[in-house]
Amino acid sequence: MQLTDEVHYRFVFERDGTLRIVSAGAKTRGRWTIEKDQLCLHLQETDDGCYDVAQSGRTFTLTPTGSGLPADGILEPISDSQ
C-alpha cells in the first residue's frame, strides 16, 4: 500500500517491511514496523520515529509522538508502474 497526498509525497509500504519514500523528487529507503499500536519509520535520519495513525474516510493522518507536524494522505494500492 502507499500513502500519498497525490502531489508532494508518496510513502510505499511493502509487505516485507521495506519503506520507499518519494518526496519533492528525492528518494529515500528505509524500514517500517508496528510498535505498541504505532507506525514506526526507520530511515536513519532525524525524521525517524513513531506515529499515531487516525483515519477519517479515505484520509489518514500520521501524528508524530515526538516533535513535528502531522501529515495527511490517502491510502491506496500500489500500481504496477511504481
SULPE-V586973 format. One record per pair of residues at least 24 apart in sequence whose ideal C-beta (glycine too) atoms are under 6 Angstrom apart, sorted by the first residue. I is the first residue (numbers start at 1). J is the second residue. D is the distance in Angstrom with one decimal. If there is no record, write none. Layout:
I|J|D + I|J|D
//
This chain:
1|75|5.6 + 2|76|6.0 + 2|78|5.2 + 3|73|4.2 + 3|75|5.4 + 4|73|5.4 + 5|73|5.0
//
